[in-house]
Amino acid sequence: MGTSFRWLVGAGWASNLGDGIVIAAGPLLVASETRDPFLVAMAWTLGFAPPLLLGLLAGVVADRVDRRLLITVANLCRVVLVGALSATVLTGHVSIAVVLVALFCVGVAETFADTTSATLLPMLVDREDLGTGNARLLAGVVTLNQLVGPPLGALLFGLGRAAPFLVQVVCVLAAVVMVRRLRLPSHGRRGTTRTTSVRRDIADGLRWVRHHAAVRTLVLTIVTFNVTFGAAWSVLVLYSLERLDMGALGFGLLTSALAAGGILGTFSYGWLERHVSLGNIMRVGLVVETLTHLGLALTTTPAVALAIFFVFGVHAFVWGTTSAAVRQRAVPMAMQGRVQSVYLIGVTGGIVVGSLLGGVIASRWGVTAPFWFAFGGSAVFLVLIWRQLVHIAHTDAQEPAST
C-alpha cells in the first residue's frame, strides 16, 4: 500500500508502544505519590477529560490545517511534557499535583494527535484497502499497547521511576520522525479563502453526522455499547477476584486473553472482509458482545471466562477495524477530523457514563449485576438497530458525499 503507509504504520506502532508502557507506569507513579482514593480516581478521570472537553475543537483544527504538521506539533508537546515530568522525578521534585497537571496536559496533546492521526489512512490508501490498513494499524494497538507495553512499563518502573517515561519520550520522537516522512495530498481546506468560525465548523460536523444514516448509527452504537461495556468492565477486577476467585494473576490472564483474541481478529481481518459481508460482520460482532456479558454473568469457571474473553477480543478488534473503514469511506476528506472527533467523544463518553453506572449498580446489587445490565441493554439496542446494520454495509459501497 505504499511507502507512506508503511511510515504511518511504523509511527502508530512506535507511539502505541510508548503509550502501552505508560498504561502501567502512570498508575504506579500516582500510587507512589498518594494512596488517597480521591486523588487516584482523579488521575483516572483526567485521562478521559481532554477528549470530552476539547475533542470537537481538535476535529476542527485537524480539518483546517496541515495534518502532518499538527500531529508533529502535538507529539512534540507530549515529548516536552513527559520529559519535564521525568525531570521532576529524577530530581525529587515530583508531587501528586505535578503528576495530575502533567497527565491532563499530555491528554490535551494526545487528543489533537489521536484525532488527526485517525484521518491519515484514507489520504494514503485506496478505499478498498482501508479495512486491511486499519487492521495493520490496530495490530500495533493489540501487540504493543496491550500485550508488550504494560508489563514492560511495570518492569522499567521497578528499575527507576523515571525510566518508563523516558522510554516513552524516545518512542514518541521516533513516531514524529516517521510522520514527517509521510507524503499527504491536500484534504480540501488548505489554501481556501473561505473563513468560518470554529462554532460553525463544529455545527457542520455534527449536522453531517446527524444526516448520514450509516455514520449516525455507528456513533449511536458505540455510545450505547460503550455504556454497557463500561458498566461491566468497571468492576472487572472485583469480578475476577470475587466471582472467579482467580487472584491478581488471574486478572492479568483475562486481559491477556482479550489481547490474544485481538491479535487473531486483526490478522484475520483481510480474510473476513473477502468472505463475509460487512453487514454480517457487524451483526455477528454485536451478538458476540451481547452474549459476552451474559456468559460472564452466568459463569463462575475461570476457563470459561478466559475463552469468553478470547472471543470478545476477536470481536472487539474486528468491529473497530470495520467501523473505522466504514467511516473513512463514507466521510468527505475535508470533514474527517470533525466526524472522527464526534465518534471519539462517543467512545469516551460512553465508557465514562458506563463506569459510573457500573459502580452504582455493583454497590447495590453485587458484582455480577453490571454484567446483567450490560446484557439487557445491549440486547435491546441490538434489536433496534438490526436492520440498520445492513444499510451501513450498503452505504459503505457508495461513493463518499461531496463537500
DRENLO-441949 format. One record per residue (C-alpha): x, y, z; residue in one letter. Coordinates in nm, 3 decimals, always signed. Layout:
<atoms>
X|Y|Z|a
...
</atoms>
This chain:
<atoms>
+0.000|+0.000|+0.000|m
+0.296|+0.231|-0.046|g
+0.590|+0.377|+0.141|t
+0.388|+0.644|+0.321|s
+0.153|+0.376|+0.453|f
+0.449|+0.188|+0.596|r
+0.573|+0.505|+0.767|w
+0.223|+0.557|+0.910|l
+0.215|+0.204|+1.049|v
+0.563|+0.247|+1.196|g
+0.466|+0.575|+1.361|a
+0.148|+0.423|+1.502|g
+0.328|+0.121|+1.639|w
+0.605|+0.330|+1.800|a
+0.352|+0.559|+1.964|s
+0.146|+0.262|+2.085|n
+0.450|+0.106|+2.249|l
+0.519|+0.426|+2.440|g
+0.155|+0.463|+2.543|d
+0.139|+0.098|+2.649|g
+0.441|+0.146|+2.874|i
+0.268|+0.437|+3.048|v
-0.056|+0.239|+3.091|i
+0.125|+0.058|+3.373|a
+0.378|+0.323|+3.474|a
+0.127|+0.608|+3.510|g
-0.089|+0.447|+3.782|p
+0.225|+0.321|+3.954|l
+0.364|+0.675|+3.969|l
+0.034|+0.806|+4.107|v
+0.025|+0.529|+4.370|a
+0.385|+0.605|+4.470|s
+0.285|+0.965|+4.545|e
-0.051|+0.910|+4.716|t
-0.287|+0.640|+4.836|r
-0.577|+0.884|+4.866|d
-0.866|+0.716|+4.676|p
-0.999|+1.052|+4.557|f
-0.667|+1.156|+4.404|l
-0.618|+0.814|+4.246|v
-0.965|+0.837|+4.094|a
-0.889|+1.193|+3.981|m
-0.584|+1.067|+3.790|a
-0.805|+0.812|+3.611|w
-1.070|+1.076|+3.533|t
-0.815|+1.319|+3.390|l
-0.734|+1.063|+3.122|g
-1.088|+1.100|+2.984|f
-1.137|+1.473|+3.037|a
-0.939|+1.619|+2.742|p
-1.123|+1.426|+2.466|p
-1.460|+1.522|+2.615|l
-1.366|+1.887|+2.664|l
-1.157|+1.950|+2.354|l
-1.242|+1.671|+2.110|g
-1.467|+1.882|+1.886|l
-1.210|+2.161|+1.872|l
-0.940|+1.907|+1.780|a
-1.157|+1.787|+1.493|g
-1.200|+2.141|+1.360|v
-0.826|+2.208|+1.376|v
-0.749|+1.878|+1.202|a
-0.976|+1.980|+0.914|d
-0.832|+2.331|+0.889|r
-0.453|+2.289|+0.895|v
-0.173|+2.069|+0.762|d
-0.247|+1.742|+0.938|r
+0.112|+1.618|+0.932|r
+0.229|+1.941|+1.095|l
-0.046|+1.927|+1.358|l
+0.049|+1.571|+1.459|i
+0.414|+1.672|+1.474|t
+0.348|+1.972|+1.698|v
+0.111|+1.779|+1.926|a
+0.357|+1.493|+1.971|n
+0.647|+1.730|+2.034|l
+0.434|+1.889|+2.308|c
+0.392|+1.541|+2.454|r
+0.770|+1.494|+2.444|v
+0.829|+1.821|+2.630|v
+0.562|+1.749|+2.891|l
+0.667|+1.389|+2.960|v
+1.032|+1.495|+2.960|g
+0.956|+1.764|+3.218|a
+0.768|+1.511|+3.431|l
+1.067|+1.275|+3.410|s
+1.297|+1.557|+3.520|a
+1.086|+1.623|+3.832|t
+1.101|+1.252|+3.917|v
+1.478|+1.237|+3.868|l
+1.539|+1.549|+4.077|t
+1.297|+1.451|+4.352|g
+1.063|+1.748|+4.292|h
+0.769|+1.541|+4.174|v
+0.439|+1.565|+4.364|s
+0.088|+1.440|+4.307|i
-0.013|+1.789|+4.191|a
+0.264|+1.785|+3.929|v
+0.159|+1.439|+3.815|v
-0.208|+1.536|+3.779|l
-0.130|+1.854|+3.585|v
+0.109|+1.662|+3.359|a
-0.149|+1.390|+3.292|l
-0.409|+1.645|+3.190|f
-0.172|+1.841|+2.965|c
-0.044|+1.525|+2.798|v
-0.406|+1.421|+2.746|g
-0.474|+1.751|+2.568|v
-0.183|+1.695|+2.329|a
-0.291|+1.333|+2.272|e
-0.644|+1.446|+2.188|t
-0.516|+1.658|+1.899|f
-0.262|+1.396|+1.787|a
-0.501|+1.098|+1.801|d
-0.793|+1.278|+1.634|t
-0.571|+1.390|+1.348|t
-0.385|+1.059|+1.313|s
-0.715|+0.880|+1.251|a
-0.770|+1.095|+0.940|t
-0.445|+0.999|+0.763|l
-0.515|+0.647|+0.638|l
-0.784|+0.743|+0.382|p
-0.540|+1.002|+0.247|m
-0.278|+0.733|+0.179|l
-0.451|+0.415|+0.056|v
-0.730|+0.322|-0.183|d
-1.082|+0.282|-0.045|r
-1.079|-0.095|-0.095|e
-0.763|-0.120|+0.119|d
-0.899|+0.071|+0.420|l
-1.012|-0.244|+0.603|g
-0.672|-0.412|+0.575|t
-0.493|-0.086|+0.651|g
-0.690|-0.032|+0.971|n
-0.622|-0.392|+1.073|a
-0.247|-0.335|+1.034|r
-0.266|-0.023|+1.249|l
-0.476|-0.197|+1.515|l
-0.227|-0.482|+1.527|a
+0.009|-0.234|+1.694|g
-0.257|-0.147|+1.949|v
-0.305|-0.513|+2.042|v
+0.055|-0.632|+2.044|t
+0.245|-0.325|+2.167|l
-0.011|-0.117|+2.357|n
-0.186|-0.404|+2.535|q
+0.049|-0.704|+2.544|l
+0.407|-0.576|+2.541|v
+0.378|-0.223|+2.676|g
+0.217|-0.265|+3.021|p
+0.448|-0.538|+3.155|p
+0.749|-0.354|+3.009|l
+0.630|-0.035|+3.178|g
+0.599|-0.209|+3.515|a
+0.947|-0.359|+3.472|l
+1.100|-0.022|+3.381|l
+0.926|+0.146|+3.674|f
+1.088|-0.107|+3.904|g
+1.429|-0.012|+3.765|l
+1.364|+0.358|+3.818|g
+1.051|+0.570|+3.841|r
+1.155|+0.797|+3.554|a
+1.269|+0.515|+3.323|a
+0.933|+0.428|+3.158|p
+0.858|+0.793|+3.086|f
+1.199|+0.848|+2.928|l
+1.139|+0.544|+2.707|v
+0.802|+0.689|+2.607|q
+0.978|+1.011|+2.504|v
+1.204|+0.808|+2.272|v
+0.905|+0.622|+2.125|c
+0.709|+0.942|+2.056|v
+1.016|+1.108|+1.900|l
+1.053|+0.805|+1.672|a
+0.687|+0.843|+1.574|a
+0.744|+1.212|+1.494|v
+1.037|+1.128|+1.266|v
+0.825|+0.873|+1.076|m
+0.523|+1.104|+1.046|v
+0.750|+1.367|+0.890|r
+0.832|+1.116|+0.614|r
+0.467|+1.095|+0.504|l
+0.360|+1.246|+0.174|r
+0.000|+1.359|+0.210|l
-0.235|+1.504|-0.051|p
-0.438|+1.814|+0.028|s
-0.751|+1.745|+0.229|h
-0.952|+2.028|+0.078|g
-0.916|+2.311|+0.329|r
-0.562|+2.442|+0.294|r
-0.534|+2.740|+0.065|g
-0.905|+2.819|+0.072|t
-1.011|+3.180|+0.113|t
-1.337|+3.085|+0.283|r
-1.326|+3.159|+0.654|t
-1.575|+3.019|+0.903|t
-1.596|+3.028|+1.278|s
-1.499|+2.735|+1.496|v
-1.859|+2.713|+1.615|r
-1.982|+2.695|+1.254|r
-1.732|+2.421|+1.171|d
-1.835|+2.219|+1.477|i
-2.202|+2.262|+1.385|a
-2.129|+2.148|+1.029|d
-1.962|+1.832|+1.160|g
-2.246|+1.750|+1.396|l
-2.501|+1.819|+1.123|r
-2.319|+1.591|+0.880|w
-2.322|+1.306|+1.131|v
-2.690|+1.360|+1.210|r
-2.792|+1.345|+0.844|h
-2.574|+1.049|+0.743|h
-2.764|+0.735|+0.842|a
-2.470|+0.495|+0.847|a
-2.229|+0.711|+1.047|v
-2.509|+0.827|+1.278|r
-2.591|+0.464|+1.354|t
-2.224|+0.388|+1.421|l
-2.200|+0.676|+1.669|v
-2.519|+0.574|+1.850|l
-2.398|+0.213|+1.857|t
-2.058|+0.293|+2.004|i
-2.212|+0.520|+2.268|v
-2.468|+0.260|+2.375|t
-2.236|-0.039|+2.367|f
-1.963|+0.154|+2.550|n
-2.210|+0.241|+2.826|v
-2.289|-0.128|+2.869|t
-1.924|-0.227|+2.822|f
-1.804|+0.038|+3.068|g
-2.057|-0.074|+3.329|a
-1.936|-0.434|+3.317|a
-1.565|-0.364|+3.282|w
-1.562|-0.106|+3.564|s
-1.589|-0.392|+3.816|v
-1.381|-0.643|+3.621|l
-1.105|-0.666|+3.880|v
-1.361|-0.737|+4.153|l
-1.534|-0.988|+3.926|y
-1.202|-1.168|+3.876|s
-1.121|-1.174|+4.248|l
-1.465|-1.245|+4.396|e
-1.667|-1.423|+4.129|r
-1.394|-1.626|+3.959|l
-1.154|-1.644|+4.256|d
-0.859|-1.605|+4.018|m
-0.646|-1.365|+4.223|g
-0.433|-1.080|+4.089|a
-0.260|-1.306|+3.835|l
-0.598|-1.417|+3.704|g
-0.698|-1.060|+3.630|f
-0.386|-1.027|+3.417|g
-0.472|-1.352|+3.239|l
-0.818|-1.219|+3.149|l
-0.673|-0.909|+2.985|t
-0.410|-1.121|+2.810|s
-0.682|-1.349|+2.671|a
-0.859|-1.039|+2.540|l
-0.542|-0.918|+2.366|a
-0.470|-1.264|+2.225|a
-0.815|-1.268|+2.067|g
-0.746|-0.923|+1.930|g
-0.432|-1.049|+1.755|i
-0.635|-1.320|+1.581|l
-0.901|-1.065|+1.489|g
-0.662|-0.813|+1.336|t
-0.456|-1.060|+1.137|f
-0.760|-1.249|+1.005|s
-0.947|-0.936|+0.900|y
-0.842|-0.950|+0.536|g
-0.986|-1.300|+0.501|w
-1.307|-1.199|+0.679|l
-1.358|-0.896|+0.458|e
-1.321|-1.109|+0.144|r
-1.554|-1.389|+0.255|h
-1.817|-1.230|+0.484|v
-2.042|-0.935|+0.406|s
-1.986|-0.619|+0.606|l
-2.338|-0.627|+0.744|g
-2.293|-0.982|+0.874|n
-1.956|-0.896|+1.028|i
-2.122|-0.618|+1.225|m
-2.425|-0.823|+1.321|r
-2.225|-1.122|+1.441|v
-1.988|-0.893|+1.630|g
-2.262|-0.721|+1.827|l
-2.428|-1.056|+1.901|v
-2.092|-1.177|+2.038|v
-2.060|-0.868|+2.258|e
-2.414|-0.909|+2.391|t
-2.360|-1.278|+2.470|l
-2.024|-1.197|+2.629|t
-2.199|-1.010|+2.907|h
-2.450|-1.293|+2.952|l
-2.177|-1.558|+2.964|g
-1.973|-1.366|+3.222|l
-2.284|-1.306|+3.434|a
-2.355|-1.680|+3.443|l
-2.015|-1.844|+3.474|t
-1.801|-1.899|+3.780|t
-1.542|-2.109|+3.594|t
-1.211|-1.936|+3.510|p
-1.151|-2.143|+3.195|a
-1.491|-2.048|+3.056|v
-1.430|-1.681|+3.135|a
-1.091|-1.692|+2.961|l
-1.249|-1.843|+2.650|a
-1.519|-1.574|+2.653|i
-1.256|-1.303|+2.679|f
-1.062|-1.450|+2.388|f
-1.370|-1.450|+2.163|v
-1.461|-1.099|+2.277|f
-1.109|-0.985|+2.187|g
-1.157|-1.116|+1.833|v
-1.484|-0.925|+1.805|h
-1.355|-0.601|+1.958|a
-1.080|-0.553|+1.704|f
-1.280|-0.678|+1.406|v
-1.553|-0.431|+1.499|w
-1.301|-0.148|+1.549|g
-1.148|-0.216|+1.208|t
-1.485|-0.237|+1.034|t
-1.622|+0.076|+1.198|s
-1.311|+0.277|+1.108|a
-1.324|+0.161|+0.745|a
-1.694|+0.249|+0.712|v
-1.639|+0.600|+0.848|r
-1.331|+0.663|+0.639|q
-1.503|+0.552|+0.318|r
-1.819|+0.749|+0.384|a
-1.684|+1.079|+0.522|v
-1.556|+1.352|+0.286|p
-1.183|+1.412|+0.328|m
-1.230|+1.771|+0.445|a
-1.474|+1.653|+0.715|m
-1.275|+1.357|+0.851|q
-1.141|+1.537|+1.160|g
-1.475|+1.663|+1.281|r
-1.657|+1.334|+1.228|v
-1.373|+1.144|+1.394|q
-1.391|+1.377|+1.695|s
-1.766|+1.313|+1.732|v
-1.702|+0.939|+1.724|y
-1.418|+0.960|+1.980|l
-1.635|+1.165|+2.215|i
-1.896|+0.891|+2.187|g
-1.633|+0.627|+2.269|v
-1.501|+0.816|+2.571|t
-1.833|+0.947|+2.698|g
-1.994|+0.605|+2.681|g
-1.719|+0.446|+2.887|i
-1.729|+0.722|+3.150|v
-2.107|+0.702|+3.191|v
-2.097|+0.323|+3.192|g
-1.823|+0.312|+3.454|s
-2.022|+0.535|+3.685|l
-2.335|+0.324|+3.635|l
-2.139|+0.004|+3.692|g
-2.007|+0.124|+4.025|g
-2.354|+0.222|+4.146|v
-2.516|-0.100|+4.023|i
-2.248|-0.323|+4.173|a
-2.260|-0.149|+4.510|s
-2.635|-0.211|+4.535|r
-2.686|-0.550|+4.371|w
-2.350|-0.723|+4.363|g
-2.055|-0.770|+4.130|v
-2.245|-0.963|+3.861|t
-2.528|-0.708|+3.836|a
-2.340|-0.478|+3.592|p
-2.299|-0.775|+3.355|f
-2.674|-0.840|+3.362|w
-2.734|-0.470|+3.298|f
-2.487|-0.482|+3.008|a
-2.655|-0.788|+2.858|f
-3.004|-0.641|+2.880|g
-2.907|-0.301|+2.744|g
-2.702|-0.447|+2.459|s
-2.977|-0.691|+2.361|a
-3.246|-0.421|+2.344|v
-3.033|-0.186|+2.137|f
-2.919|-0.466|+1.905|l
-3.282|-0.548|+1.823|v
-3.349|-0.183|+1.745|l
-3.058|-0.143|+1.501|i
-3.054|-0.494|+1.349|w
-3.192|-0.386|+1.011|r
-2.991|-0.066|+1.002|q
-2.666|-0.263|+1.009|l
-2.742|-0.384|+0.655|v
-2.787|-0.021|+0.542|h
-2.444|+0.058|+0.684|i
-2.299|-0.208|+0.456|a
-2.492|-0.066|+0.159|h
-2.377|+0.289|+0.230|t
-2.019|+0.172|+0.258|d
-2.034|+0.055|-0.103|a
-2.131|+0.404|-0.227|q
-1.907|+0.691|-0.322|e
-1.843|+0.947|-0.047|p
-2.061|+1.253|-0.045|a
-1.910|+1.565|-0.195|s
-1.811|+1.856|+0.022|t
</atoms>
